[in-house]
Amino acid sequence: MRIAVVGASGLVGREIFEVLFHREFPAQEIFAYSTRRSVGEKIRFGYDQIEVEELKLEEMGEFDFIFSALDRESAKELVPRLKEKGVVIDNSSAFRLDPDVPLVVPEVNPDRAKEHKGIIANPNCSTIQLVVAIGPIHKEFGIESLHIATYQSVSGWGREALDQFNYEVEFVAVGEPPDSKGSVFPRPIGANLIPKIGEFGDDGLSEEERKLQLETNKILESEIKVFPFCVRVPVRIGHGEAVWLRLKKSASRDEIIRLLESSPGVVVDRDYSTPIEIAGKDEVHVGRITETEEGVFLWIVADNLRKGAATNAVQIAEILKES
Ligand SMILES: NC(=O)c1ccc[n+]([C@@H]2O[C@H](COP(=O)([O-])OP(=O)(O)OC[C@H]3O[C@@H](n4cnc5c(N)ncnc54)[C@H](OP(=O)(O)O)[C@@H]3O)[C@@H](O)[C@H]2O)c1
């Protein structure tokens, strides 16, 4: 198969190469595209190195799949044109809520992928790990409402964000206040917490919080009341989510554990996992499963670059290549 990765030099783009190799995707020819500033950079693809080329649509050939790891604004402009060159699996938020674009998490709604009209959207990282864990619970017991507090790593905001974090922690290590001039974050992120991911809307919710509400219900085809609160934390890779579910039918802790143990893509922890432990893994870890009078508590952790982006995108291509 002929594969292109657009936005190849970014964090998600690089991870897509890693996942394609790791899952032995039949990519006979693979190309890496980014802007001019990344031309010549080398991307690891198993034992090979793929050189980044400048994206020039008029010079591109045709592909079986094009993985887009562009930012939202570039994706808005380029993805509709890339679709003329091959089926696009887009990681950005540009088309996720478009009724003509399926929003797919393979463990939850794989068949939607086959309804595509040239573009399939990969959901937001915090939404993917949430629906992998709660999808089976919703199917079995029905979820009435969901409260969620997220603890999201800096790599979720891209390469510049990770570089900024790595720079600021050098100050923290020597006991100095971090230099955050020109940062992509609204406040210092070294040894800090920022309760703002994306811009705030008129109702006070951030863009990330809005994504959790809308994307969760689009994927689950539900009307769950979602109450989110998203926080950026000084962690390199891996998002944590503290989730409290109110169910329509009551469920015991043992029933939830048994259900999740047999659910695809989920690992049930005896106690809990942390971001450091799950970095580089493809599964969603669920721990701290607790039954209370008010509902069920869960702690959900996953690698935002793997299952939260690259792995999910490659799984979508796997569904389509088999159909
Ligand atoms: N990071 C995550 O955990 C995560 C998870 C889920 C979804 N996403 C989404 O995935 C997308 C990529 O995220 P990321 O974290 O990988 O961001 P990133 O590290 O900032 O990478 C963005 C990439 O897009 C390229 N690019 C930008 N404009 C371009 C253009 N006009 N033509 C060609 N290439 C262009 C950049 O190339 P240059 O390096 O040459 O500028 C870079 O390779 C975003 O939409 C993000 O919201 C990210």
The ligand as an SDF file (V2000), in Angstrom:
LIG
                    3D

 48 52  0  0  0  0  0  0  0  0999 V2000
   -0.4280   15.6700   20.5680 N   0  0  0  0  0  0  0  0  0  0  0  0
   -1.4500   14.8770   20.8830 C   0  0  0  0  0  0  0  0  0  0  0  0
   -1.4490   14.1680   21.9030 O   0  0  0  0  0  0  0  0  0  0  0  0
   -2.6550   14.8330   19.9830 C   0  0  0  0  0  0  0  0  0  0  0  0
   -3.6370   13.8830   20.2410 C   0  0  0  0  0  0  0  0  0  0  0  0
   -4.7800   13.8330   19.4200 C   0  0  0  0  0  0  0  0  0  0  0  0
   -4.8870   14.7110   18.3660 C   0  0  0  0  0  0  0  0  0  0  0  0
   -3.9110   15.6230   18.1400 N   0  0  0  0  0  0  0  0  0  0  0  0
   -4.0460   16.5190   16.9880 C   0  0  0  0  0  0  0  0  0  0  0  0
   -3.1270   16.0520   16.0020 O   0  0  0  0  0  0  0  0  0  0  0  0
   -2.6140   17.1540   15.2320 C   0  0  0  0  0  0  0  0  0  0  0  0
   -1.0900   17.1550   15.3150 C   0  0  0  0  0  0  0  0  0  0  0  0
   -0.7030   17.3050   16.6720 O   0  0  0  0  0  0  0  0  0  0  0  0
    0.8310   17.2950   17.1300 P   0  0  0  0  0  0  0  0  0  0  0  0
    0.7830   17.2290   18.6080 O   0  0  0  0  0  0  0  0  0  0  0  0
    1.6110   16.2720   16.3790 O   0  0  0  0  0  0  0  0  0  0  0  0
    1.2980   18.7590   16.6700 O   0  0  0  0  0  0  0  0  0  0  0  0
    2.7750   19.2700   16.2830 P   0  0  0  0  0  0  0  0  0  0  0  0
    3.7870   18.4810   17.0330 O   0  0  0  0  0  0  0  0  0  0  0  0
    2.7350   20.7230   16.4670 O   0  0  0  0  0  0  0  0  0  0  0  0
    2.8920   18.9100   14.7280 O   0  0  0  0  0  0  0  0  0  0  0  0
    2.1810   19.6030   13.7150 C   0  0  0  0  0  0  0  0  0  0  0  0
    2.7280   19.1610   12.3850 C   0  0  0  0  0  0  0  0  0  0  0  0
    1.9870   19.8010   11.3380 O   0  0  0  0  0  0  0  0  0  0  0  0
    2.9100   20.2620   10.3480 C   0  0  0  0  0  0  0  0  0  0  0  0
    2.3210   21.3410    9.5620 N   0  0  0  0  0  0  0  0  0  0  0  0
    1.7340   22.4830   10.0160 C   0  0  0  0  0  0  0  0  0  0  0  0
    1.2830   23.2190    8.9740 N   0  0  0  0  0  0  0  0  0  0  0  0
    1.5820   22.5270    7.8440 C   0  0  0  0  0  0  0  0  0  0  0  0
    1.3840   22.7590    6.4600 C   0  0  0  0  0  0  0  0  0  0  0  0
    0.7810   23.8640    6.0210 N   0  0  0  0  0  0  0  0  0  0  0  0
    1.8410   21.8250    5.5840 N   0  0  0  0  0  0  0  0  0  0  0  0
    2.4470   20.7010    6.0140 C   0  0  0  0  0  0  0  0  0  0  0  0
    2.6680   20.4250    7.3180 N   0  0  0  0  0  0  0  0  0  0  0  0
    2.2460   21.3310    8.2200 C   0  0  0  0  0  0  0  0  0  0  0  0
    4.1120   20.6930   11.1570 C   0  0  0  0  0  0  0  0  0  0  0  0
    5.2440   20.7790   10.3020 O   0  0  0  0  0  0  0  0  0  0  0  0
    6.5510   21.6360   10.6900 P   0  0  0  0  0  0  0  0  0  0  0  0
    7.1930   20.8760   11.8320 O   0  0  0  0  0  0  0  0  0  0  0  0
    7.3440   21.5780    9.4470 O   0  0  0  0  0  0  0  0  0  0  0  0
    6.0600   23.0000   11.0870 O   0  0  0  0  0  0  0  0  0  0  0  0
    4.1910   19.5290   12.1570 C   0  0  0  0  0  0  0  0  0  0  0  0
    4.8200   18.4120   11.5480 O   0  0  0  0  0  0  0  0  0  0  0  0
   -3.2750   18.4140   15.8170 C   0  0  0  0  0  0  0  0  0  0  0  0
   -4.4040   18.7540   15.0680 O   0  0  0  0  0  0  0  0  0  0  0  0
   -3.6710   17.9620   17.2300 C   0  0  0  0  0  0  0  0  0  0  0  0
   -4.7630   18.7010   17.7370 O   0  0  0  0  0  0  0  0  0  0  0  0
   -2.7960   15.7020   18.9110 C   0  0  0  0  0  0  0  0  0  0  0  0
  1  2  1  0
  2  3  2  0
  2  4  1  0
  4  5  1  0
  4 48  2  0
  5  6  2  0
  6  7  1  0
  7  8  2  0
  8  9  1  0
  8 48  1  0
  9 10  1  0
  9 46  1  0
 10 11  1  0
 11 12  1  0
 11 44  1  0
 12 13  1  0
 13 14  1  0
 14 15  2  0
 14 16  1  0
 14 17  1  0
 17 18  1  0
 18 19  2  0
 18 20  1  0
 18 21  1  0
 21 22  1  0
 22 23  1  0
 23 24  1  0
 23 42  1  0
 24 25  1  0
 25 26  1  0
 25 36  1  0
 26 27  1  0
 26 35  1  0
 27 28  2  0
 28 29  1  0
 29 30  1  0
 29 35  2  0
 30 31  1  0
 30 32  2  0
 32 33  1  0
 33 34  2  0
 34 35  1  0
 36 37  1  0
 36 42  1  0
 37 38  1  0
 38 39  2  0
 38 40  1  0
 38 41  1  0
 42 43  1  0
 44 45  1  0
 44 46  1  0
 46 47  1  0
M  CHG  2   8   1  16  -1
M  END
$$$$
